[in-house]
Structures are given as structure tokens and as C-alpha cells.
């Protein structure tokens, strides 16, 4: 009796906002690394540059129209409040931006890491912020963020 082959199932990665910038770079890098990637964007007319680059590199990028901004958060959402406060803290502490390449490497690491982590920092500012965050309790972190957003 012939040995039965197991089919290996490769996960599919959906990248939103992939017509430009970090999204586009992430799609290309993840495809280069052998992942099955779907590139989504609101305007399919913007897909040509991504598709051209993919063809030049013989990458199998699949493009789909998707608008993730269709449903706004409720104005009083606890998640929105936390997101806004945390963003204000990070923005206030930013001194040097990260490159698209570093961000894309962090994204790829999140998919390829055999022991996934909660955070994959990209750049010196992100490393410093995580170091500072680790020194605070959750209550201190929430308190530190509140004045920046409410002031």
C-alpha cells in the first residue's frame, strides 16, 4: 500500500491598505518569503503599481477590494479611548521615526516567529517605549496616558 502524503496547508495573510506604503511593502516582502498573501485596498485602480512590481519579481500577489473604514467606532467606545490615550503617549515620546523596511521586518517576524509575542517593535523609539512601559503597572500606564489625551 502506498504511503499517504499529507497536504501542507499554508496560512493566508490578508494585508489591508496595501496600495501604498507599509501595506504594499509588507505584501511584497511576505510573498518573497513564501507566504500566500492577499493584498486589499479600497481602490483597485491603485493596484497597478503593486501588481507590476509583483510581476517583475514573479510573485503571486492576489488583490481584492476591501474597505475596512466603513464602520466607525462609537465615540464613547472604551477601546477608542484607550487607543487614543496610548497613541498620545507614543506620539509625545517619538523622537525618530522607523523605516518602512524595519516595520515590514517586524510584520514578517510576527508571522514567522515560532514563539509568537504580543509586540514586535520596529525602531529605536518603539524599543524605548516598550522598555518604559515594562516599568509601569497597568494602572500607572493608564494614568500616564490620560493627561496627554485629556489635557
C-alpha positions as CSV (number, residue, x, y, z in Angstrom):
1,X,0.0,0.0,0.0
2,X,1.4,3.4,-1.0
3,X,2.2,5.9,1.7
4,X,-0.3,8.6,2.0
5,X,1.0,12.2,1.6
6,X,-0.2,14.8,4.0
7,X,-1.2,18.1,2.4
8,X,0.6,21.0,4.0
9,X,-1.8,23.9,4.5
10,X,-0.2,27.3,4.2
11,X,-1.9,30.1,6.1
12,X,-3.2,33.0,4.1
13,X,-2.2,36.6,5.1
14,X,-4.6,39.5,4.3
15,X,-2.9,42.9,4.3
16,X,-5.1,45.9,4.4
17,X,-4.1,49.2,2.9
18,X,-1.7,47.6,0.5
19,X,-1.9,50.0,-2.4
20,X,1.0,52.2,-1.0
21,X,3.5,52.5,1.8
22,X,3.9,49.9,4.6
23,X,1.0,47.8,3.4
24,X,2.4,47.5,-0.1
25,X,5.9,46.8,1.2
26,X,4.5,44.1,3.6
27,X,2.7,42.3,0.7
28,X,5.8,42.1,-1.4
29,X,8.1,41.0,1.5
30,X,5.7,38.4,2.8
31,X,5.3,37.0,-0.8
32,X,9.1,37.0,-1.2
33,X,9.3,34.9,2.0
34,X,6.9,32.3,0.5
35,X,3.6,33.3,2.2
36,X,0.3,33.3,0.4
37,X,-0.8,36.9,0.5
38,X,-3.9,38.8,-0.4
39,X,-3.5,42.5,-0.9
40,X,-6.6,44.5,-0.1
41,X,-7.3,48.1,-0.9
42,X,-10.3,50.4,-1.2
43,X,-9.5,51.5,-4.8
44,X,-8.5,48.7,-7.2
45,X,-7.3,51.3,-9.6
46,X,-4.3,51.8,-7.3
47,X,-3.3,48.1,-7.6
48,X,-1.3,48.5,-10.8
49,X,2.0,49.6,-9.2
50,X,1.8,46.7,-6.7
51,X,0.9,44.2,-9.5
52,X,3.7,45.5,-11.8
53,X,6.3,45.1,-9.0
54,X,4.9,41.6,-8.2
55,X,5.2,40.6,-11.9
56,X,8.8,41.9,-12.1
57,X,9.7,39.6,-9.2
58,X,7.5,36.7,-10.3
59,X,5.4,36.9,-7.1
60,X,1.8,35.6,-6.9
61,X,0.1,38.6,-5.3
62,X,-3.7,38.4,-5.2
63,X,-5.6,41.7,-5.0
64,X,-9.1,42.2,-3.6
65,X,-11.2,45.3,-2.9
66,X,-11.9,45.9,0.8
67,X,-12.9,49.0,2.7
68,X,-12.2,48.5,6.5
69,X,-13.2,52.1,7.3
70,X,-16.8,51.5,6.6
71,X,-17.9,51.1,10.3
72,X,-16.6,53.9,12.6
73,X,-16.1,53.2,16.3
74,X,-18.7,54.6,18.6
75,X,-17.5,57.9,20.0
76,X,-17.7,56.6,23.6
77,X,-16.0,53.3,22.9
78,X,-13.7,52.2,25.7
79,X,-11.4,50.7,23.1
80,X,-11.3,54.0,21.2
81,X,-10.5,55.9,24.4
82,X,-7.6,53.6,25.2
83,X,-6.3,53.7,21.7
84,X,-6.4,57.5,21.6
85,X,-4.6,57.8,25.0
86,X,-2.0,55.2,24.2
87,X,-1.3,56.9,20.8
88,X,-0.9,60.2,22.5
89,X,1.8,58.8,24.8
90,X,3.7,57.2,22.0
91,X,3.4,60.3,19.8
92,X,4.7,62.5,22.6
93,X,7.8,60.3,23.1
94,X,8.6,59.8,19.4
95,X,12.0,61.3,18.5
96,X,12.9,59.3,15.5
97,X,10.7,57.5,13.0
98,X,11.2,54.0,11.8
99,X,11.8,53.0,8.3
100,X,9.3,51.1,6.2
101,X,11.8,48.2,6.0
102,X,12.0,47.9,9.8
103,X,8.2,47.9,10.1
104,X,7.9,45.3,7.4
105,X,10.6,43.1,9.1
106,X,8.6,43.3,12.3
107,X,5.4,42.3,10.5
108,X,7.1,39.4,8.8
109,X,8.6,38.3,12.2
110,X,5.1,38.2,13.7
111,X,4.1,35.6,11.1
112,X,7.3,33.6,11.2
113,X,8.2,33.6,14.9
114,X,7.9,30.0,16.3
115,X,7.1,31.5,19.7
116,X,4.8,34.5,18.9
117,X,5.0,37.5,21.2
118,X,2.5,40.3,21.8
119,X,4.7,43.0,20.5
120,X,7.2,43.3,17.6
121,X,8.9,46.7,17.9
122,X,10.3,48.4,14.9
123,X,12.9,51.1,15.5
124,X,14.6,52.7,18.5
125,X,11.5,54.7,19.6
126,X,9.5,51.5,19.8
127,X,12.2,49.8,21.9
128,X,12.4,52.7,24.3
129,X,8.6,52.9,24.7
130,X,8.4,49.2,25.4
131,X,11.2,49.5,28.0
132,X,9.3,52.3,29.7
133,X,6.0,50.5,29.5
134,X,7.5,47.4,31.2
135,X,8.4,49.5,34.2
136,X,4.7,50.6,34.8
137,X,1.8,48.7,36.2
138,X,-1.4,48.7,34.1
139,X,-2.9,51.4,36.4
140,X,0.2,53.6,36.1
141,X,0.2,53.1,32.3
142,X,-3.5,54.2,32.1
143,X,-2.8,57.2,34.3
144,X,0.2,58.2,32.3
145,X,-1.8,58.2,29.1
146,X,-4.9,60.0,30.3
147,X,-3.3,63.5,30.8
148,X,-1.8,63.5,27.3
149,X,-5.2,62.9,25.7
150,X,-7.4,65.0,28.0
151,X,-5.1,68.0,28.5
